[in-house]
Amino acid sequence: MKAIILTGGKQYLVSEGTTLYVEKLDVEEGKEVVFDKVLMLDGNVGNPYVNNAKVTAKVLKHGKNKKIRIFKYVNKQKSTRKSQGHRQPYTKVEITKIG
């Protein structure tokens, strides 16, 4: 059974047993989280969501991705060079039940 869920402004194609990294969720590690915004369930497309469909997942861990470097630059102007870094937080979840 496959489903497409919406979380963190992104869509994910999942099936039972799938492990994925999503935008940080405010749930403790080891707890379960329910995704109720299901866009598709086994080819049944909702408008915009499928009625009475839920995807249950277990939170495995929280963390941060590798640092990305951002460098802003305007040509021929030394005063407008700026460097910064960013580490996006994530939550690793495992899909346990689709229904």
Backbone as a chain_set.jsonl record, in Angstrom:
{"seq": "MKAIILTGGKQYLVSEGTTLYVEKLDVEEGKEVVFDKVLMLDGNVGNPYVNNAKVTAKVLKHGKNKKIRIFKYVNKQKSTRKSQGHRQPYTKVEITKIG", "coords": {"N": [[0.848, -1.174, 0.0], [0.615, 2.158, -0.895], [1.149, 5.659, -0.312], [0.746, 9.225, -0.602], [1.932, 11.778, 1.305], [1.592, 14.964, 2.965], [3.749, 17.103, 4.506], [5.391, 19.634, 6.284], [5.327, 21.349, 4.105], [6.123, 19.865, 1.96], [5.84, 17.047, -0.283], [5.642, 13.537, 0.125], [6.231, 10.268, -1.087], [5.236, 7.331, 0.297], [5.494, 4.073, 1.821], [4.649, 1.224, 3.866], [7.101, 0.691, 6.317], [8.967, 2.399, 5.254], [11.674, 4.622, 5.664], [12.229, 7.998, 6.325], [13.393, 11.41, 6.029], [12.075, 14.285, 7.378], [10.846, 17.7, 7.636], [11.518, 19.339, 10.76], [9.672, 18.006, 13.44], [7.501, 18.589, 16.218], [7.659, 16.455, 18.254], [8.429, 13.954, 20.626], [11.292, 11.704, 20.676], [10.795, 8.29, 19.834], [8.055, 8.347, 20.156], [4.777, 8.238, 18.558], [3.587, 9.666, 15.515], [0.931, 11.097, 13.665], [0.079, 11.48, 10.359], [-2.283, 13.28, 8.811], [-2.847, 14.57, 6.491], [-3.303, 13.324, 3.699], [-2.639, 12.898, 0.392], [-2.881, 11.033, -1.667], [-3.979, 7.683, -1.828], [-3.243, 4.536, -2.556], [-3.728, 5.007, -5.36], [-6.141, 6.311, -5.204], [-7.131, 9.435, -5.484], [-7.426, 12.393, -3.608], [-9.461, 15.363, -2.976], [-8.883, 18.256, -1.665], [-7.606, 16.395, -0.05], [-7.55, 12.9, 0.914], [-10.404, 11.449, 2.284], [-10.801, 10.356, 5.672], [-8.295, 9.082, 5.869], [-5.21, 8.047, 7.178], [-1.773, 8.208, 8.064], [0.506, 6.558, 9.984], [3.426, 7.065, 11.89], [6.638, 6.378, 13.38], [8.765, 8.252, 15.432], [12.16, 8.383, 15.013], [14.628, 9.823, 15.408], [15.961, 13.137, 16.082], [17.721, 15.805, 14.461], [20.39, 17.675, 12.809], [21.1, 18.718, 9.48], [24.025, 18.585, 7.277], [26.226, 21.421, 7.255], [25.543, 24.122, 5.116], [27.137, 26.436, 3.002], [26.655, 29.852, 2.46], [27.134, 32.414, 0.235], [26.945, 35.705, -0.476], [27.209, 38.057, -3.053], [28.079, 41.004, -4.711], [29.041, 42.235, -7.75], [32.054, 44.119, -8.226], [31.849, 45.671, -5.931], [33.128, 46.04, -2.893], [32.007, 46.227, -0.398], [29.725, 44.726, -0.228], [29.878, 41.944, 0.313], [29.036, 38.935, 1.715], [29.068, 36.289, 4.005], [27.62, 33.32, 5.186], [26.35, 30.559, 7.151], [24.238, 27.6, 7.275], [22.279, 25.2, 8.994], [19.904, 22.881, 8.515], [17.268, 21.771, 10.539], [15.985, 18.428, 11.145], [13.683, 15.616, 11.236], [13.792, 12.2, 11.7], [11.772, 9.671, 10.561], [9.888, 6.592, 10.68], [7.65, 4.855, 8.716], [4.859, 3.216, 9.925], [2.188, 2.374, 9.719], [-0.406, 2.426, 7.326], [-3.498, 3.684, 6.589]], "CA": [[0.0, 0.0, 0.0], [1.396, 3.379, -1.013], [0.413, 6.895, -0.065], [1.486, 10.475, -0.695], [1.569, 12.622, 2.442], [2.063, 16.345, 2.935], [4.252, 17.582, 5.786], [6.456, 20.624, 6.139], [5.264, 21.981, 2.796], [6.667, 18.96, 0.943], [5.083, 15.814, -0.488], [6.475, 12.338, 0.19], [5.641, 8.995, -1.456], [5.638, 6.42, 1.369], [4.851, 2.783, 2.001], [4.961, 0.741, 5.203], [8.498, 0.347, 6.49], [9.817, 3.426, 4.678], [12.317, 5.569, 6.568], [12.473, 9.238, 5.612], [13.739, 12.608, 6.776], [11.104, 15.347, 7.129], [11.098, 18.913, 8.404], [11.47, 19.053, 12.19], [8.367, 17.879, 14.067], [7.533, 18.819, 17.662], [7.273, 15.193, 18.872], [9.589, 13.332, 21.26], [11.8, 10.489, 20.058], [10.133, 7.078, 20.296], [6.593, 8.525, 20.113], [4.167, 8.111, 17.235], [2.991, 10.852, 14.924], [-0.07, 10.748, 12.654], [-0.046, 12.41, 9.241], [-3.661, 13.178, 8.325], [-2.942, 15.203, 5.179], [-2.964, 12.292, 2.724], [-3.063, 13.36, -0.93], [-3.227, 9.883, -2.487], [-3.911, 6.407, -1.122], [-3.405, 3.455, -3.533], [-4.323, 5.481, -6.604], [-7.346, 7.089, -4.908], [-6.694, 10.816, -5.312], [-8.398, 13.214, -2.895], [-9.682, 16.711, -3.471], [-7.458, 18.056, -1.877], [-7.094, 15.28, 0.751], [-8.379, 11.697, 0.957], [-11.186, 11.42, 3.522], [-10.601, 9.263, 6.642], [-7.028, 8.387, 5.626], [-4.163, 8.45, 8.106], [-0.508, 7.5, 7.992], [1.129, 6.578, 11.296], [4.88, 6.903, 11.816], [7.362, 6.418, 14.647], [9.889, 9.179, 15.386], [13.398, 7.702, 15.364], [15.573, 10.774, 15.99], [16.016, 14.516, 15.608], [19.098, 16.198, 14.19], [20.609, 18.758, 11.859], [21.828, 18.336, 8.27], [25.344, 19.182, 7.131], [26.193, 22.862, 7.067], [25.724, 24.648, 3.772], [27.727, 27.771, 3.024], [25.955, 30.812, 1.612], [27.982, 33.579, -0.02], [26.267, 36.709, -1.289], [28.268, 38.826, -3.691], [27.723, 41.949, -5.765], [30.258, 42.482, -8.519], [32.743, 45.415, -8.198], [31.577, 46.427, -4.712], [33.729, 45.254, -1.824], [31.235, 46.331, 0.843], [28.526, 43.881, -0.272], [30.211, 40.52, 0.34], [28.528, 38.422, 2.977], [29.144, 34.84, 4.094], [26.918, 32.76, 6.326], [26.095, 29.131, 7.059], [22.913, 27.194, 7.746], [22.059, 23.77, 9.21], [18.464, 22.673, 8.579], [16.866, 20.681, 11.441], [15.147, 17.407, 10.543], [13.197, 14.518, 12.059], [13.823, 10.927, 10.981], [10.59, 8.89, 10.924], [9.657, 5.323, 9.994], [6.219, 4.66, 8.498], [4.458, 1.936, 10.516], [0.844, 1.929, 9.316], [-1.146, 3.245, 6.365], [-4.905, 3.26, 6.625]], "C": [[0.896, 1.24, 0.0], [0.509, 4.587, -0.787], [1.346, 8.073, -0.318], [0.996, 11.356, 0.434], [2.176, 14.008, 2.265], [2.488, 16.731, 4.341], [5.393, 18.553, 5.547], [6.471, 21.305, 4.791], [5.809, 21.127, 1.671], [5.8, 17.707, 0.865], [6.038, 14.637, -0.531], [5.663, 11.123, -0.227], [6.146, 7.966, -0.458], [4.902, 5.092, 1.239], [5.264, 2.294, 3.381], [6.414, 0.279, 5.264], [9.469, 1.371, 5.92], [10.381, 4.319, 5.773], [12.621, 6.834, 5.785], [12.783, 10.371, 6.57], [12.767, 13.713, 6.386], [11.522, 16.585, 7.908], [10.842, 18.628, 9.876], [10.036, 19.078, 12.721], [8.516, 18.043, 15.573], [6.976, 17.602, 18.399], [8.535, 14.561, 19.444], [10.011, 12.07, 20.51], [11.117, 9.272, 20.68], [8.617, 7.162, 20.278], [6.099, 8.342, 18.686], [3.566, 9.437, 16.805], [2.055, 10.395, 13.81], [-0.115, 11.859, 11.61], [-1.452, 12.243, 8.67], [-3.869, 13.879, 6.982], [-2.43, 14.217, 4.136], [-3.525, 12.721, 1.373], [-3.498, 12.223, -1.845], [-3.06, 8.622, -1.652], [-4.252, 5.307, -2.122], [-4.138, 3.888, -4.797], [-5.598, 6.276, -6.416], [-6.915, 8.508, -4.565], [-7.797, 11.606, -4.638], [-8.519, 14.586, -3.512], [-9.854, 17.658, -2.301], [-6.895, 16.865, -1.102], [-8.069, 14.103, 0.691], [-9.096, 11.667, 2.304], [-10.865, 10.18, 4.348], [-9.337, 8.455, 6.378], [-5.983, 8.95, 6.581], [-2.918, 7.599, 7.864], [0.174, 7.669, 9.347], [2.619, 6.3, 11.152], [5.468, 6.99, 13.217], [8.57, 7.334, 14.481], [11.14, 8.454, 15.869], [14.413, 8.644, 16.0], [15.376, 12.16, 15.393], [17.479, 14.857, 15.355], [19.16, 17.389, 13.26], [21.404, 18.225, 10.678], [23.226, 18.945, 8.279], [25.21, 20.671, 6.856], [26.377, 23.2, 5.589], [26.256, 26.068, 3.893], [26.996, 28.644, 2.016], [26.864, 32.031, 1.459], [27.257, 34.512, -0.961], [27.309, 37.709, -1.779], [27.671, 39.742, -4.749], [29.012, 42.362, -6.452], [30.738, 43.931, -8.378], [32.368, 46.276, -6.996], [32.055, 45.593, -3.523], [32.875, 45.259, -0.556], [30.032, 45.384, 0.874], [28.868, 42.406, -0.413], [29.839, 39.991, 1.708], [28.564, 36.897, 2.94], [28.391, 34.379, 5.334], [26.709, 31.279, 6.097], [24.726, 28.799, 7.614], [22.879, 25.677, 7.893], [20.566, 23.571, 9.437], [18.134, 21.544, 9.554], [15.921, 19.706, 10.739], [14.664, 16.436, 11.613], [13.201, 13.267, 11.192], [12.653, 10.089, 11.48], [10.552, 7.599, 10.11], [8.16, 5.103, 9.916], [5.851, 3.27, 9.013], [3.117, 1.448, 9.998], [0.225, 2.939, 8.354], [-2.58, 2.769, 6.357], [-5.865, 4.396, 6.471]], "O": [[1.821, 1.348, 0.805], [-0.698, 4.558, -1.03], [2.568, 7.941, -0.258], [-0.194, 11.654, 0.529], [3.138, 14.198, 1.52], [1.679, 16.692, 5.268], [6.258, 18.316, 4.703], [7.515, 21.796, 4.362], [5.948, 21.603, 0.545], [5.113, 17.352, 1.823], [7.107, 14.712, -1.138], [4.53, 10.954, 0.222], [7.353, 7.74, -0.365], [3.836, 5.006, 0.63], [6.142, 2.888, 4.005], [6.892, -0.43, 4.379], [10.68, 1.225, 6.087], [9.667, 4.724, 6.691], [13.203, 6.767, 4.702], [12.478, 10.303, 7.761], [12.642, 14.045, 5.207], [12.432, 16.534, 8.736], [10.032, 17.762, 10.205], [9.287, 20.028, 12.491], [9.546, 17.676, 16.14], [5.955, 17.693, 19.081], [9.595, 14.622, 18.821], [9.214, 11.449, 19.808], [10.889, 9.224, 21.889], [7.951, 6.131, 20.377], [6.883, 8.297, 17.737], [3.098, 10.224, 17.628], [2.342, 9.431, 13.101], [-0.322, 13.028, 11.938], [-1.78, 11.196, 8.112], [-4.949, 13.79, 6.399], [-1.266, 14.269, 3.738], [-4.735, 12.888, 1.221], [-4.369, 12.402, -2.696], [-2.12, 8.505, -0.867], [-5.413, 5.153, -2.501], [-5.061, 3.211, -5.249], [-6.098, 6.864, -7.375], [-6.392, 8.755, -3.478], [-8.962, 11.517, -5.027], [-7.79, 14.939, -4.44], [-11.013, 17.864, -1.941], [-5.823, 16.364, -1.445], [-9.262, 14.286, 0.447], [-8.466, 11.839, 3.348], [-10.68, 9.091, 3.804], [-9.314, 7.253, 6.641], [-5.881, 10.162, 6.77], [-3.009, 6.424, 7.505], [0.391, 8.791, 9.802], [3.029, 5.419, 10.396], [4.884, 7.59, 14.119], [9.315, 7.213, 13.508], [11.181, 7.965, 16.998], [15.003, 8.306, 17.026], [14.727, 12.336, 14.362], [18.373, 14.267, 15.962], [18.152, 18.026, 12.958], [22.281, 17.379, 10.847], [23.571, 19.721, 9.171], [24.211, 21.126, 6.298], [27.24, 22.647, 4.907], [25.861, 26.811, 4.791], [26.749, 28.241, 0.88], [27.309, 32.606, 2.452], [26.983, 34.161, -2.109], [28.174, 38.15, -1.021], [26.864, 39.317, -5.576], [29.963, 42.792, -5.799], [29.931, 44.86, -8.407], [32.549, 47.493, -7.036], [31.458, 44.569, -3.191], [33.019, 44.366, 0.279], [29.384, 45.258, 1.913], [28.219, 41.69, -1.175], [30.267, 40.523, 2.733], [28.141, 36.285, 1.96], [28.511, 34.978, 6.402], [26.869, 30.791, 4.978], [24.121, 29.597, 8.33], [23.381, 24.951, 7.035], [20.022, 24.037, 10.438], [18.676, 20.448, 9.409], [15.155, 20.094, 9.858], [15.161, 16.428, 12.739], [12.674, 13.275, 10.08], [12.545, 9.821, 12.677], [11.101, 7.518, 9.011], [7.469, 5.158, 10.934], [6.441, 2.271, 8.603], [2.915, 0.243, 9.849], [0.325, 4.15, 8.552], [-2.85, 1.587, 6.142], [-7.078, 4.185, 6.482]]}, "num_chains": 1, "name": "protein.A"}
